[in-house]
Amino acid sequence: MPTTIFSPIQLGAISLPSRIVMAPMTRNRTPGQTPNALNAAYYAQRASAGLIVTEGTTPDASGRGYIDIPGLYNQAQVKGWRAVADGVHAKGGHIFVQLMHTGRISHPDFLDGNQPVAPSAVAAPGEVYTHAGMKPYAQPRVLEADEIPDLIETYGCSAKLAMEAGLDGVEIHGANGYLPNQFLAPNANRRTDEWGGSLEKRARFLLEATDSAISAIGADRVGVRLSPGGVFNDIQDPDAESTYAFVATELAKRNLAYLHIFNTKPAFDVPALIRKHYKGTLILNGGYDRARADADVASGLADLIAFGVPFLANPDLPERLRRNAPLNEPDTASFYGGDAHGYTDYPTLAA
Ligand SMILES: Cc1cc2nc3c(=O)[nH]c(=O)nc-3n(C[C@H](O)[C@H](O)[C@H](O)COP(=O)(O)O)c2cc1C
């Protein structure tokens, strides 16, 4: 029997009944940054995933880049996340929280009037949606070298809080142009101190944030997400292949629960590059359907496959994939923000 997405797998500290992962998706339905009953209902509906990775969640108040996204840095949030974890576990599911510090992809409106922080004073082009409409990304404040270790420590603190909340682990968001990715990218990181310049120094923030979480809760409960060659949020890296070969090699030494790759289809073959340098458990994501997912798992290119939009629109996605049943159409207008509509009201097959 070939391995399929329905074959069980051991993922670090936990055993999963399938290789189907719900990809992290920001939904902007957490006013006050504390997960609420509606959020818990949304995740519980999707508990038939082998693993859920939550929406990007800030490990520190300085990392909040969008309206109504959750945090995990105080006791009220621990309580909110506990209800989410309990709801998913009651239905036999597993859930990692994605730790996302947005760095320069933010605005003082989300930061009590403070400037966003970043490796260098390079504003991202473009605009962010605030309570007062679209506003340009702000000029970031350059992080002092001696404040970076404290910021890195917030990943470990948040990981500890994740355990307190009963979540199964954490995923360090190193993808899509947020803070760790800003440190990695030469166009956003113009530093000449020990946090920038050479590839080793640009990779330090990501690797040390990962190590902070590992020291706090153990490598078998820590995953890392990367988007090699991705350009989202104005990331430019003329030698992305070397960057990600190095990062994958370094991460491979750490015995992580998994490495999660969002393949945004850049000019090079991302899965081949990563597989060459990373022999541990690998999740691939980006535009998958059942046939391609099974093919990549059967060939050993991936160990698990993450589905984003298909899971957003289909709470019972695994059952639909099993039966080759049709999928609900996603309603893009309700992706970011709003209420239960487009969130917890997508029908299941049984409905
Ligand atoms: C509404 C929405 C929100 C997203 N938010 C996040 C996020 O918080 N963190 C992240 O790493 N990726 C985020 N993504 C990217 C998805 O995790 C995924 O990589 C992308 O949707 C491609 O997978 P798919 O083709 O299966 O949808 C988001 C995508 C969507 C559609």
The ligand as a Gaussian input file, in Angstrom:
#p B3LYP/6-31G(d) Opt

LIG

0 1
 C       -7.180000      34.256000       4.586000
 C       -5.748000      33.811000       4.606000
 C       -4.964000      34.132000       5.704000
 C       -3.635000      33.675000       5.786000
 N       -2.901000      33.927000       6.920000
 C       -1.701000      33.332000       7.094000
 C       -1.028000      33.406000       8.352000
 O       -1.504000      33.983000       9.352000
 N        0.181000      32.799000       8.449000
 C        0.755000      32.137000       7.390000
 O        1.868000      31.597000       7.522000
 N        0.131000      32.039000       6.191000
 C       -1.084000      32.599000       6.031000
 N       -1.770000      32.430000       4.840000
 C       -1.202000      31.560000       3.790000
 C       -1.762000      30.127000       3.908000
 O       -1.286000      29.501000       5.097000
 C       -1.357000      29.254000       2.710000
 O        0.055000      29.258000       2.634000
 C       -1.938000      29.728000       1.383000
 O       -3.341000      29.937000       1.492000
 C       -1.665000      28.715000       0.262000
 O       -2.251000      27.457000       0.561000
 P       -3.579000      26.966000      -0.236000
 O       -3.235000      27.033000      -1.712000
 O       -3.836000      25.578000       0.228000
 O       -4.671000      27.937000       0.130000
 C       -3.078000      32.912000       4.711000
 C       -3.868000      32.641000       3.596000
 C       -5.184000      33.060000       3.536000
 C       -6.025000      32.702000       2.329000

